[in-house]
Amino acid sequence: MSGIIRGLATVRRYVGDVMGDSHYERYVAHHRRRHPGTPLMSEREYWRTRHAEADANPGARCC
């Protein structure tokens, strides 16, 4: 049974990564590591900036 639970937890984590659940946490870790002492964007500001950049530079998106 514990193998099934571990497997489901792994799938949940993978889907969360694909959907962007951990992007802000990774941004915070990177920012604190590379730019200590400077203010962080709030999570709301982060997502607004991220979506604005994606809209301005669509890259390989199909739509």
C-alpha positions in Angstrom: 0.0 0.0 0.0 2.8 2.4 0.8 4.2 1.9 -2.8 0.8 3.1 -4.2 0.8 6.1 -2.0 4.4 7.0 -3.0 3.5 6.5 -6.6 0.4 8.8 -6.3 2.5 11.4 -4.5 5.1 11.3 -7.3 2.3 11.7 -9.9 0.8 14.6 -8.0 4.2 16.4 -7.7 4.8 15.8 -11.5 1.5 17.2 -12.5 2.0 20.2 -10.1 5.3 20.9 -11.7 3.8 20.7 -15.2 1.0 23.1 -14.1 3.4 25.5 -12.5 2.6 25.0 -8.8 6.2 25.3 -7.8 7.4 28.1 -10.1 7.0 30.9 -7.5 8.8 28.9 -4.9 11.7 28.3 -7.3 11.7 32.0 -8.1 12.0 32.9 -4.4 14.8 30.4 -3.8 16.7 31.7 -6.9 16.1 35.3 -6.0 17.3 34.8 -2.4 20.4 33.0 -3.6 21.4 35.3 -6.4 20.0 38.7 -5.3 20.1 38.8 -1.5 18.9 41.9 0.2 16.7 43.0 -2.8 12.9 43.0 -2.5 11.0 40.0 -3.9 8.0 40.3 -6.1 4.8 39.2 -4.5 3.3 36.0 -5.9 0.7 38.1 -7.7 3.3 40.3 -9.2 5.4 37.3 -10.2 2.5 35.7 -12.1 1.4 38.9 -13.8 5.0 39.5 -15.0 5.3 35.9 -16.1 2.1 35.9 -18.1 2.9 39.3 -19.6 6.3 38.0 -20.8 4.7 34.9 -22.3 2.1 37.0 -24.2 4.9 39.4 -25.4 7.2 36.5 -26.5 5.0 33.5 -27.5 7.9 31.4 -28.7 6.8 27.9 -29.8 3.3 28.0 -28.4 0.6 26.9 -30.8 -2.0 29.5 -29.9 
